[in-house]
Amino acid sequence: MSNVELPSFQRAFVALSYVAGRRDATLLDAFPSVHADTQLLAQRLANPERERRAEVLARELSRVALSLEARSIK
């Protein structure tokens, strides 16, 4: 399985793409096959309530940060 197929990679890519300004269906355009978790994240980032979108994004970005921190050389 390539990195692009991993759910964790897809979710991180979608979260960072959202921060960069991508929205709605364009969040998933990069993937030939979208994992169910990634689809759900994109749906949650389309919530009409800004506060809910912010909570979802913060949770996902925290996961990205923790993953990067775990891989850093100390």
C-alpha positions in Angstrom: 0.0 0.0 0.0 1.4 3.4 -1.0 1.3 6.4 1.4 -1.5 8.0 -0.7 -3.7 5.0 0.2 -3.1 5.2 3.9 -6.0 6.7 5.8 -3.7 8.7 8.1 -1.9 10.2 5.1 -5.2 11.1 3.4 -6.6 12.7 6.5 -3.4 14.8 7.0 -3.4 15.8 3.4 -7.1 16.9 3.6 -6.5 18.8 6.8 -3.5 20.7 5.4 -5.3 21.3 2.1 -8.2 22.8 4.0 -5.8 25.1 5.8 -4.3 26.1 2.4 -7.8 27.1 1.2 -9.2 24.0 -0.6 -12.8 23.3 0.1 -15.6 20.7 -0.6 -14.9 18.2 -3.3 -11.5 19.6 -4.2 -10.2 18.3 -0.9 -10.5 14.7 -2.3 -9.4 15.4 -5.9 -5.8 14.2 -5.2 -6.9 10.6 -4.4 -7.7 7.9 -6.9 -9.4 6.0 -4.1 -10.7 7.8 -1.0 -10.8 6.0 2.3 -14.0 6.2 4.3 -12.3 8.1 7.2 -11.1 10.6 4.7 -14.5 11.0 3.2 -16.0 11.6 6.7 -13.4 14.2 7.5 -14.1 16.1 4.3 -17.9 16.0 5.1 -17.2 17.3 8.6 -15.1 20.1 7.3 -18.1 21.1 5.2 -20.3 21.6 8.2 -22.2 24.9 7.9 -21.2 25.9 11.5 -17.8 27.5 11.6 -17.2 26.3 15.2 -17.8 22.7 14.3 -15.4 22.9 11.3 -12.8 24.5 13.6 -13.1 21.7 16.2 -12.8 19.0 13.5 -9.8 20.8 11.9 -8.1 21.3 15.3 -8.5 17.6 16.2 -7.0 16.5 12.9 -4.1 19.0 13.0 -3.3 17.8 16.5 -2.9 14.3 15.1 -0.6 15.5 12.4 1.5 17.5 14.9 1.7 14.5 17.3 2.8 12.2 14.4 5.5 14.7 13.3 6.7 15.1 16.8 7.0 11.3 17.3 9.1 11.1 14.2 11.5 13.9 15.1 15.1 13.3 16.1 15.7 14.2 19.8 
